[in-house]
């Protein structure tokens, strides 16, 4: 019964009980709203970055531990990062950036979806260490 209950709970962050990911999302949302109202592009970008970091952290943690598949969210974050890098650092056009991001999203989605294994199929609780191969 205890094992089944552990599988229903999301995995805890290494800094538990501090809700850092949730705080980053809320602070990012407030920063974006205030920055948009003040027409401050840098603040809006910083807020958006905080939202992406918080969302990415808890999505990766839940996906990696088999609690819930977040392949599409993680694939979207990877595609967004690659698209922004292509646009800002390589100087390619917007259409090419979108095309690159779509291809990266589909590749990341496929890889993340194939590697996801639900915790109940692993035979261990989400916080348990994986068995060693020795």
C-alpha positions as CSV (number, residue, x, y, z in Angstrom):
1,X,0.0,0.0,0.0
2,X,2.9,2.4,0.8
3,X,4.5,1.8,-2.6
4,X,1.2,2.5,-4.4
5,X,0.8,5.8,-2.4
6,X,4.4,6.8,-3.3
7,X,3.7,6.3,-7.0
8,X,0.7,8.7,-6.8
9,X,2.8,11.6,-5.4
10,X,5.0,13.7,-7.6
11,X,8.8,13.4,-7.0
12,X,10.2,15.9,-4.5
13,X,12.8,18.5,-5.6
14,X,16.3,18.3,-4.1
15,X,15.5,21.6,-2.2
16,X,12.2,20.4,-0.8
17,X,10.2,21.9,1.0
18,X,11.2,25.2,-0.7
19,X,8.9,25.7,-3.8
20,X,11.6,27.3,-6.0
21,X,10.1,26.2,-9.3
22,X,6.6,27.5,-8.4
23,X,8.1,30.7,-7.0
24,X,10.0,31.2,-10.3
25,X,6.8,30.8,-12.3
26,X,4.8,33.3,-10.1
27,X,7.6,35.8,-10.0
28,X,8.1,35.5,-13.8
29,X,4.4,36.0,-14.4
30,X,4.4,39.2,-12.2
31,X,7.5,40.5,-13.9
32,X,6.0,39.9,-17.3
33,X,2.7,41.6,-16.4
34,X,4.5,44.6,-14.9
35,X,7.0,44.8,-17.7
36,X,4.3,44.7,-20.4
37,X,2.4,47.4,-18.6
38,X,5.5,49.6,-18.4
39,X,6.6,48.6,-22.0
40,X,9.9,47.2,-20.8
41,X,11.1,44.5,-23.2
42,X,14.0,43.4,-21.0
43,X,11.8,42.8,-17.9
44,X,9.3,40.9,-20.0
45,X,12.1,38.7,-21.4
46,X,13.4,38.1,-17.9
47,X,10.0,37.2,-16.6
48,X,9.5,34.8,-19.6
49,X,12.8,33.2,-18.8
50,X,11.9,32.7,-15.2
51,X,8.6,31.0,-16.3
52,X,10.5,28.7,-18.7
53,X,13.1,27.8,-16.0
54,X,10.5,27.0,-13.4
55,X,8.3,25.0,-15.8
56,X,11.3,23.2,-17.3
57,X,12.6,22.1,-13.9
58,X,9.4,20.5,-12.6
59,X,8.5,19.1,-16.0
60,X,11.9,17.4,-16.3
61,X,11.7,16.1,-12.7
62,X,8.3,14.6,-13.1
63,X,9.2,13.2,-16.6
64,X,12.5,11.7,-15.4
65,X,11.0,10.0,-12.4
66,X,8.1,8.5,-14.4
67,X,5.4,10.5,-12.6
68,X,3.9,12.0,-15.7
69,X,5.1,12.4,-19.3
70,X,6.0,16.0,-20.2
71,X,7.6,15.2,-23.5
72,X,5.7,17.9,-25.4
73,X,6.5,20.6,-22.9
74,X,10.2,19.6,-22.7
75,X,10.3,19.3,-26.5
76,X,8.8,22.8,-26.8
77,X,11.3,24.3,-24.4
78,X,14.2,22.7,-26.3
79,X,12.8,23.9,-29.6
80,X,12.3,27.4,-28.3
81,X,15.9,27.6,-27.0
82,X,17.3,26.3,-30.4
83,X,15.1,28.7,-32.3
84,X,16.2,31.7,-30.2
85,X,19.9,30.7,-30.6
86,X,19.5,30.3,-34.3
87,X,17.8,33.7,-34.5
88,X,20.1,35.7,-32.2
89,X,23.5,34.1,-32.7
90,X,23.3,32.8,-36.2
91,X,21.2,35.6,-37.6
92,X,18.9,33.4,-39.7
93,X,15.5,34.7,-40.8
94,X,12.3,34.2,-38.8
95,X,10.9,31.6,-41.2
96,X,14.1,29.5,-41.0
97,X,14.1,29.7,-37.2
98,X,10.5,28.5,-37.1
99,X,11.4,25.6,-39.4
100,X,14.4,24.7,-37.3
101,X,12.3,24.9,-34.1
102,X,9.6,22.6,-35.6
103,X,12.2,20.0,-36.6
104,X,13.9,20.1,-33.2
105,X,10.5,19.9,-31.5
106,X,9.5,16.8,-33.4
107,X,12.9,15.1,-32.8
108,X,12.9,16.0,-29.1
109,X,9.3,14.9,-28.7
110,X,10.0,11.6,-30.3
111,X,13.1,10.9,-28.2
112,X,11.5,12.0,-24.9
113,X,8.3,10.1,-25.6
114,X,10.3,6.9,-26.4
115,X,12.4,7.1,-23.3
116,X,9.5,7.8,-20.8
117,X,8.8,4.9,-18.5
118,X,6.0,5.3,-16.0
119,X,7.0,4.7,-12.4
120,X,4.5,1.9,-12.0
121,X,6.2,0.0,-14.8
122,X,9.7,0.5,-13.3
123,X,8.8,-1.3,-10.1
124,X,10.1,1.3,-7.8
125,X,9.0,4.5,-6.2
126,X,9.8,7.8,-7.9
127,X,12.3,8.8,-5.2
128,X,14.1,5.5,-5.2
129,X,17.6,5.2,-6.8
130,X,17.8,3.1,-10.0
131,X,19.4,-0.3,-9.5
132,X,23.1,-0.4,-10.3
133,X,24.3,-2.6,-13.1
134,X,27.0,-4.2,-10.9
